[in-house]
Amino acid sequence: MKLRISSCKTAFTKDLTRFTPVWGLYLVGILLALLPGLVGDEPATVGDTLGRSLGGLAVLNLAYAALCAQLLFGDLFRSRLCNALHALPLKRSDWFFCHVGAGFAFSLVPNTICALLVMPLLGQYWFVSLLWLAVMMLEFLFFFGLAVLSMVLVGNRFAMVAVYGILNFLSMLILWVIQTVVKPLLLGFYISGDWFQRFSPVIWLNNEQKYICFDWVSHAKVFAGLGDGWLYLLILGGVGLLLGGLALLLYRRRALETAGDFIAFKPLAPIFCVVYTLTVTALFGALGDLFFGELMIFLPVGFLVGYFTAKMLLGRTIKVFKAKVLLRFGIFAAVVAACVALIAWDPVGYRTWTPEPSQVASVRISNSVDVVLAMNGGMEWRESIELDDPEDIAAIVNLHREVTQKQGEFPDQSVTSLQLCYTLQNGRQVTRVYEYCVPAAPLAEFFSRPEYVLGFTGEKEAYLASVSLVALENGKLIGKDARALLSAIIADCEAGTMAQSGIYHNDGSKYVTWVEFKTKDGRYNSLAIYANAENTVAWLKENFSLWADENSKPEDYFQN
């Protein structure tokens, strides 16, 4: 027993002293990342810098956790060293906890030093550095648990990097496959990328920009500053512990002779082959689309390369072009092709589904204003109108049916993008998204309504009274006549000619000018005026003196 305890202490101490330069470099990296926001700033700014660094430092923890696991469990990759060390009077669990304890210290020590160094800069808010430390440890705990599990599953360093990377971004790979393969085949298909990002912590922590809120004095409220982010981080830490427990169970059952193999547990080889093939396919497709604008050509190439390189890695040989391997590749390709064909066939009628107007309690129509990366869901929807009037619902359902019947193809018509979110009478919500395949004309009336254009649904007089400033495109301010101009704009909204995108003015109407106004609560709104906005244009024609000079009058747009 004494010999075992002594051996554990020796192993733990050796891990700490042997790799001290590594966590020293980690500390330097953290300080360099924080330094621009720490020099010469007020305590509030320092605290804000700490909070905002958590997403970016998650990337550092991602790489650092993998490096720590590789250094501490490196004996699993070399057959002689693995057999020699496991012949010592230490159980496998002893080795495991020694390495894991040292790995946790590799993060705890540098992050604690950093927190103590920053604490004097925070003044009365010194406790924020402790919150920062807690977040950093929770992040590292997850990544380190996943890294250790990846180490146990494989038999060489390259395999560990591949498996660790795939596990970290597996959800984003699935989302990419859905967006690239499923979405083009199913008109109207919609899936949110939010939950996929949550299963890829390094993506979610950066996209959400979660940080410690520094606007409160109470310790409890500062701790709550991350809101749902704290719950997410606590779940991450718990998942990291579970992954570590699973790694321990597998470590006890791992055959020592698998050191050097690509996958240490043979039943996992087919799973790795499939996931690795899809990963390489996605990589080829993304690169082909980025550099050559050719996605569909590079996808089969990536599939071919991915499958056979996976076989080479698993078999540790380049002689994989054999009849048995080719047959398995053919079966795999046939299964993938059958899945794609099944989606295209659409046996459940996803593409053609439309509700009966009587089944719909309300519908929210959203107009896209920005195109973002497909990884985030394809489109970003910023503005929407909620409709519950039966006539409005019937009009939208009829438009929806027209889109599904024509499969989004409207020759010689202006098209736009639209998101439909139905709330049915039974409480169920159904969402469809149509990107650049909806005729614009039927939507012009909806996107001209005052609640969309001006953002008000109350009484007209109350809205007019809330406006404090109106200006034209050249900066000319409108004083006592502002109410008359706004009344004209509201009249055009009700007439359906005030839509704010040129796509809704494809009848030859030209852009005239824009008008900006400010409400008493400090909100600004800018409106584009088109020639078919008759009431507004008529008011402007009667008030040419509002332009700065004769040359700036838009007479070309005001033809009688």
C-alpha positions in Angstrom: 0.0 0.0 0.0 2.8 2.4 0.9 4.6 1.6 -2.3 1.4 2.3 -4.3 0.9 5.7 -2.5 4.5 6.6 -3.1 4.2 5.7 -6.7 1.1 7.8 -7.1 2.8 10.8 -5.6 5.9 10.3 -7.8 3.7 10.0 -10.9 1.7 13.1 -10.1 4.8 15.2 -9.2 6.6 14.0 -12.3 3.6 15.1 -14.5 3.7 18.6 -12.8 7.4 19.2 -13.1 7.9 17.6 -16.5 5.4 19.8 -18.3 5.7 23.1 -16.3 6.8 25.1 -19.3 3.5 24.2 -21.0 1.2 25.7 -18.4 3.7 28.6 -18.2 3.1 29.3 -21.9 -0.6 29.0 -21.3 -0.5 31.7 -18.7 1.4 34.0 -21.0 -1.1 33.4 -23.7 -4.0 34.4 -21.4 -2.3 37.5 -20.2 -1.5 38.5 -23.8 -5.1 38.0 -24.8 -6.3 40.2 -21.9 -3.6 42.8 -21.9 -5.1 45.3 -24.4 -8.2 45.7 -22.1 -6.3 45.8 -18.8 -3.8 48.7 -19.3 -4.9 52.1 -18.0 -8.6 51.4 -17.8 -11.2 51.9 -15.1 -12.3 48.9 -13.0 -15.6 48.6 -14.9 -13.8 48.3 -18.2 -11.4 45.7 -16.8 -14.3 43.7 -15.6 -16.0 44.0 -19.0 -12.8 42.9 -20.7 -12.7 39.8 -18.5 -16.2 38.9 -19.3 -16.0 39.4 -23.0 -12.8 37.3 -23.2 -14.6 34.1 -22.2 -15.7 33.2 -25.7 -12.3 33.8 -27.3 -10.5 32.0 -24.5 -12.7 29.0 -25.1 -10.7 28.5 -28.4 -7.5 28.6 -26.3 -9.0 26.0 -23.8 -10.0 23.8 -26.7 -6.4 23.5 -28.0 -4.8 23.6 -24.5 -7.0 20.7 -23.2 -6.0 18.6 -26.2 -2.3 19.3 -25.7 -2.5 18.5 -22.0 -4.2 15.2 -22.7 -1.6 14.3 -25.3 1.3 15.0 -23.0 -0.1 13.2 -20.0 -1.5 10.1 -21.7 1.2 9.9 -24.4 2.3 6.5 -23.2 -0.9 5.0 -24.7 0.6 5.6 -28.1 3.9 3.8 -27.7 3.7 0.1 -27.2 6.9 -0.5 -25.2 6.4 2.5 -22.9 2.8 1.6 -22.4 3.6 -2.0 -21.4 6.5 -0.9 -19.2 4.5 1.7 -17.2 1.5 -0.5 -16.7 3.8 -3.2 -15.2 4.5 -0.9 -12.3 2.6 -1.4 -9.0 -0.1 1.1 -9.9 -3.6 0.2 -11.0 -4.9 1.8 -14.2 -7.3 3.9 -12.1 -4.2 5.2 -10.2 -2.5 6.2 -13.5 -5.8 7.8 -14.7 -6.4 10.0 -11.6 -2.7 11.0 -11.4 -2.8 12.2 -15.0 -6.2 13.8 -14.8 -5.3 15.6 -11.5 -2.2 16.9 -13.1 -4.2 18.1 -16.1 -6.7 19.9 -13.9 -3.7 21.6 -12.1 -2.3 22.6 -15.5 -5.4 24.9 -15.9 -6.1 25.8 -12.3 -2.7 27.2 -11.5 -2.2 29.5 -14.4 -5.8 30.8 -14.3 -5.6 31.4 -10.6 -2.4 33.4 -11.0 -4.0 35.4 -13.8 -7.1 36.1 -11.6 -4.9 37.2 -8.7 -2.9 39.5 -11.0 -6.0 41.1 -12.4 -7.8 41.4 -9.0 -6.1 44.7 -7.9 -7.2 46.3 -11.2 -10.9 45.6 -10.3 -10.9 47.6 -7.1 -14.2 47.1 -5.2 -15.3 44.6 -7.9 -12.4 42.2 -7.1 -14.8 39.2 -7.0 -15.4 39.4 -10.8 -12.0 37.9 -11.3 -13.1 34.9 -9.2 -16.2 34.5 -11.5 -13.9 34.7 -14.5 -11.8 31.9 -12.9 -14.9 29.8 -12.4 -16.0 30.1 -16.0 -12.5 29.3 -17.3 -12.3 26.1 -15.2 -15.8 25.0 -16.3 -14.7 25.5 -19.9 -11.5 23.6 -19.4 -13.2 20.8 -17.6 -15.4 20.0 -20.6 -12.7 20.2 -23.1 -10.3 18.2 -21.0 -12.8 15.5 -20.3 -13.5 15.2 -24.1 -9.8 15.2 -24.9 -9.1 12.4 -22.4 -12.0 10.3 -23.8 -10.5 10.9 -27.3 -7.1 9.7 -26.1 -8.5 6.5 -24.7 -10.5 5.7 -27.9 -7.5 5.9 -30.2 -4.0 4.6 -30.5 -1.9 7.4 -32.1 -1.6 11.2 -31.8 -3.1 12.0 -35.2 -6.1 9.8 -34.5 -6.6 11.7 -31.3 -6.6 15.1 -33.0 -9.0 13.8 -35.7 -11.5 12.2 -33.2 -11.3 15.2 -30.8 -11.9 17.7 -33.6 -14.8 15.6 -35.0 -16.5 15.3 -31.6 -16.2 19.0 -30.9 -17.8 20.0 -34.2 -20.0 17.0 -34.9 -23.2 18.9 -34.4 -22.0 21.6 -36.9 -21.2 18.8 -39.3 -24.7 17.4 -39.0 -26.1 21.0 -39.6 -23.9 21.4 -42.6 -25.1 18.1 -44.1 -28.7 19.2 -43.5 -28.2 22.6 -45.0 -26.3 21.4 -48.0 -28.2 18.2 -48.9 -31.6 18.2 -47.3 -32.5 21.9 -47.6 -32.1 22.2 -51.4 -34.3 19.1 -51.9 -37.1 20.2 -49.7 -38.6 23.6 -50.7 -39.5 25.5 -47.6 -37.4 23.4 -45.2 -36.3 25.2 -42.1 -34.2 24.2 -39.1 -32.7 26.5 -36.5 -28.9 26.3 -36.0 -29.2 27.4 -32.4 -29.4 23.9 -30.8 -26.6 22.6 -33.1 -24.4 25.4 -31.9 -25.2 24.5 -28.2 -23.7 21.0 -28.8 -20.5 22.6 -30.1 -19.5 24.7 -27.1 -16.6 26.6 -28.7 -19.0 27.8 -31.4 -21.9 28.7 -29.0 -19.6 30.5 -26.5 -18.3 32.7 -29.3 -21.5 33.4 -31.1 -23.6 34.1 -28.0 -21.0 36.6 -26.7 -21.9 35.6 -23.1 -20.0 37.6 -20.6 -20.2 38.6 -16.9 -22.4 41.7 -16.6 -20.6 44.4 -14.7 -23.5 46.8 -14.1 -24.5 45.7 -10.6 -23.0 46.0 -7.2 -24.6 43.0 -5.6 -22.5 39.9 -5.6 -25.5 37.8 -6.3 -26.6 39.9 -9.3 -23.1 40.0 -10.8 -23.1 36.2 -10.5 -26.4 36.1 -12.4 -25.0 38.4 -15.1 -24.4 35.5 -17.4 -28.1 34.5 -17.1 -28.7 31.3 -19.0 -24.9 31.2 -19.8 -24.2 30.1 -16.2 -26.5 27.1 -16.5 -24.9 26.2 -19.8 -21.5 26.4 -18.3 -22.5 24.3 -15.3 -23.9 21.7 -17.7 -20.6 21.8 -19.7 -18.7 21.1 -16.5 -21.0 18.2 -15.6 -20.7 16.7 -19.1 -16.9 17.0 -18.8 -17.0 14.9 -15.6 -19.3 12.3 -17.3 -16.9 12.1 -20.2 -14.0 11.6 -17.8 -15.9 8.8 -16.1 -16.6 7.1 -19.4 -12.9 7.5 -20.3 -12.0 5.8 -17.0 -14.3 2.8 -17.8 -12.9 2.4 -21.3 -9.3 2.9 -20.0 -9.7 -0.1 -17.7 -10.8 -2.3 -20.6 -8.4 -1.0 -23.2 -6.0 -3.6 -24.5 -2.4 -2.5 -24.2 -1.5 -4.0 -27.6 -3.7 -1.5 -29.3 -1.0 1.2 -28.8 -0.2 2.5 -32.3 -3.5 1.5 -33.8 -5.7 4.2 -35.2 -8.8 3.1 -33.2 -8.3 1.2 -29.9 -11.8 -0.3 -29.9 -12.5 -2.2 -33.1 -16.3 -2.0 -32.9 -15.9 1.8 -33.2 -14.0 1.6 -36.5 -17.1 1.5 -38.8 -18.6 4.5 -36.9 -15.4 6.4 -37.4 -15.2 5.5 -41.0 -18.7 6.9 -41.7 -18.2 10.1 -39.7 -14.7 10.7 -41.1 -16.0 10.2 -44.6 -18.8 12.7 -44.1 -16.4 15.2 -42.5 -14.0 15.0 -45.5 -16.9 15.3 -47.9 -18.1 18.4 -46.1 -14.6 19.9 -46.1 -14.2 19.3 -49.9 -17.6 20.7 -50.6 -16.9 23.8 -48.5 -13.5 24.4 -50.1 -14.9 23.8 -53.6 -17.7 26.2 -53.1 -15.4 28.8 -51.5 -12.6 28.8 -54.1 -14.2 27.4 -57.3 -18.0 28.0 -56.8 -18.5 24.3 -57.5 -20.2 22.4 -54.6 -21.8 19.4 -56.3 -18.6 18.4 -58.1 -16.5 18.4 -55.0 -19.0 16.5 -52.8 -18.5 13.1 -54.6 -14.8 13.7 -54.8 -14.7 14.4 -51.1 -16.8 11.3 -50.4 -14.4 9.1 -52.4 -11.3 10.6 -50.8 -12.8 10.4 -47.3 -13.8 6.8 -47.4 -10.5 5.4 -48.8 -8.3 7.6 -46.6 -10.4 6.4 -43.6 -9.6 2.8 -44.6 -5.9 3.6 -45.0 -5.8 5.1 -41.5 -7.7 2.2 -39.9 -5.7 -0.4 -41.7 -2.4 1.5 -41.5 -1.7 0.7 -45.1 -2.3 2.2 -48.5 -3.3 -1.1 -50.0 -7.0 -0.7 -49.6 -8.2 -0.9 -53.2 -9.3 -4.5 -52.8 -12.5 -6.2 -53.9 -13.9 -6.4 -50.4 -13.2 -2.7 -49.7 -14.6 -1.6 -53.1 -17.8 -3.7 -52.4 -18.3 -2.0 -49.0 -17.7 1.4 -50.6 -20.4 0.6 -53.2 -22.8 -0.4 -50.5 -22.1 2.7 -48.4 -22.5 4.9 -51.5 -25.7 3.2 -52.4 -27.1 3.7 -48.9 -26.2 7.4 -49.1 -27.7 7.8 -52.6 -30.9 6.0 -51.4 -31.3 8.4 -48.5 -30.9 11.4 -50.8 -33.4 9.9 -53.3 -35.8 9.3 -50.4 -35.6 12.9 -49.3 -36.0 14.1 -52.9 -39.1 11.8 -53.3 -40.6 13.4 -50.2 -43.1 10.6 -49.4 -44.6 12.5 -46.4 -45.4 15.6 -48.6 -43.3 18.1 -46.7 -42.8 20.3 -49.8 -46.5 20.5 -50.7 -47.9 20.9 -47.2 -50.1 24.0 -46.6 -52.6 24.4 -43.8 -56.3 25.1 -44.2 -57.0 28.8 -43.2 -59.5 27.6 -40.6 -56.7 25.6 -38.9 -54.5 28.7 -38.4 -54.8 30.9 -35.3 -52.2 33.3 -36.5 -49.2 33.5 -38.9 -46.1 35.6 -38.6 -44.5 36.6 -41.9 -40.9 37.8 -41.8 -39.0 39.4 -44.6 -35.3 38.7 -44.8 -32.9 41.7 -44.7 -29.5 40.0 -44.4 -27.9 36.9 -45.8 -25.6 35.2 -43.4 -23.6 32.0 -43.4 -25.6 28.8 -44.1 -24.1 27.4 -40.9 -26.3 29.7 -38.9 -29.4 28.7 -40.6 -29.2 30.4 -44.0 -31.1 33.6 -43.4 -31.4 36.2 -40.7 -35.0 37.4 -40.1 -35.1 40.7 -38.3 -38.6 42.1 -38.9 -41.9 40.4 -39.0 -45.7 41.0 -38.9 -48.1 39.0 -36.8 -51.4 38.4 -38.6 -54.5 37.0 -37.0 -57.3 38.4 -39.2 -59.0 35.5 -41.2 -58.7 37.4 -44.5 -55.0 38.1 -44.0 -54.4 34.4 -43.0 -56.4 33.2 -46.1 -54.3 35.5 -48.4 -51.0 34.2 -46.9 -52.1 30.6 -47.2 -53.1 31.1 -50.8 -49.7 32.6 -51.5 -48.1 29.7 -49.8 -50.0 27.2 -51.9 -49.0 29.0 -55.1 -45.3 28.8 -54.0 -45.6 25.0 -53.3 -47.5 24.3 -56.6 -45.0 26.2 -58.7 -42.1 24.9 -56.6 -40.8 28.4 -56.1 -40.4 29.1 -59.8 -42.0 32.4 -60.9 -40.6 33.4 -64.3 -40.6 37.1 -65.2 -41.6 38.1 -61.7 -39.7 39.8 -58.9 -39.0 37.4 -56.2 -38.1 37.8 -52.6 -37.5 35.7 -49.4 -40.1 34.9 -46.8 -40.4 33.1 -43.6 -43.8 31.8 -42.5 -44.5 30.8 -39.0 -47.9 29.3 -38.5 -49.5 28.9 -35.1 -52.3 26.4 -35.5 -55.5 26.2 -33.5 -54.1 23.2 -31.6 -51.1 25.2 -30.5 -48.6 23.6 -32.8 -46.1 25.8 -34.6 -45.0 25.1 -38.2 -42.3 27.1 -39.9 -41.4 27.3 -43.6 -38.7 29.4 -45.2 -38.5 30.3 -48.9 -35.3 32.0 -50.0 -35.6 34.1 -53.2 -38.6 32.2 -54.5 -41.7 34.1 -53.5 -43.5 36.6 -55.8 -43.0 40.1 -54.3 -46.3 41.7 -55.5 -48.7 39.9 -53.1 -46.4 40.8 -50.1 -46.2 44.5 -50.9 -49.4 45.3 -49.1 -48.3 43.5 -45.9 -44.9 45.1 -45.8 -46.4 48.5 -46.4 -48.5 48.4 -43.3 -47.8 51.1 -40.6 -47.0 48.5 -37.9 -44.2 47.2 -40.1 -42.9 50.4 -41.7 -43.4 52.8 -38.8 -43.6 50.4 -35.9 -46.8 51.5 -34.4 -50.2 49.8 -34.1 -52.1 52.4 -31.9 -53.9 55.6 -32.8 -52.6 57.7 -35.6 -52.8 61.0 -33.6 -50.9 59.5 -30.7 -48.1 58.4 -33.0 -47.9 61.8 -34.7 -47.6 63.4 -31.3 -44.7 61.2 -30.4 -42.5 62.4 -33.3 -40.2 65.2 -32.3 -38.0 65.6 -35.4 -38.3 65.0 -39.2 -35.5 65.5 -41.7 -35.2 65.0 -45.5 -32.4 63.3 -47.4 -30.3 66.5 -47.7 -30.6 67.1 -43.9 -33.3 69.8 -44.2 -35.4 69.8 -41.0 -39.2 70.0 -41.3 -40.9 71.9 -38.5 -44.6 72.7 -38.4 -45.4 70.7 -41.5 -44.0 67.5 -40.1 -47.4 66.2 -39.1 -48.7 66.7 -42.7 -45.8 64.8 -44.1 -46.2 61.9 -41.6 -49.9 61.8 -42.3 -49.1 61.4 -46.0 -46.7 58.6 -45.3 -49.3 56.8 -43.1 -51.8 57.2 -46.0 -49.4 55.5 -48.4 -48.8 52.8 -45.8 -52.5 52.1 -45.8 -52.5 52.2 -49.6 -49.8 49.5 -49.8 -47.2 51.7 -51.5 -44.7 52.3 -48.7 -42.8 48.9 -48.7 -39.2 49.6 -47.9 -37.5 47.3 -50.4 -37.2 48.1 -54.1 -38.3 44.5 -54.9 -41.9 45.6 -54.0 -41.8 48.5 -56.5 -41.2 46.6 -59.7 -43.9 48.5 -61.6 -41.4 51.1 -62.8 -41.6 53.2 -59.6 -38.2 54.9 -58.9 -36.6 55.7 -55.7 -37.1 59.4 -54.8 -35.6 60.2 -51.5 -35.6 59.2 -47.9 -37.1 60.7 -44.8 -35.8 60.3 -41.3 -37.7 61.1 -38.1 -37.1 60.8 -34.4 -39.6 60.0 -31.7 -39.6 61.6 -28.2 -38.3 58.4 -26.6 -35.1 58.7 -28.7 -35.8 56.2 -31.5 -34.9 56.9 -35.1 -36.5 55.6 -38.2 -35.5 56.1 -41.9 -38.0 55.6 -44.7 -37.3 55.2 -48.4 -39.8 57.0 -50.6 -40.7 55.6 -54.0 -42.5 57.4 -56.8 -45.7 55.3 -56.4 -46.2 56.6 -52.9 -48.6 59.1 -54.2 -49.6 61.0 -51.1 -46.0 61.5 -49.9 -44.8 62.4 -53.4 -47.7 64.9 -53.7 -46.7 66.6 -50.5 -43.1 66.8 -51.5 -44.1 68.3 -54.9 -45.9 71.1 -53.1 -42.9 71.8 -50.9 -39.9 72.1 -53.2 -38.6 74.9 -51.1 -37.6 72.3 -48.5 -34.7 71.2 -50.7 -31.4 73.0 -50.1 -31.0 74.3 -53.7 -32.6 74.0 -57.1 -30.1 71.3 -58.3 -31.1 68.9 -55.6 -34.8 68.9 -56.5 -35.8 65.4 -57.7 -37.9 66.8 -60.6 -37.1 63.8 -62.7 -39.2 61.6 -60.4 -42.1 64.0 -60.2 -43.5 63.8 -63.8 -47.1 65.0 -64.2 
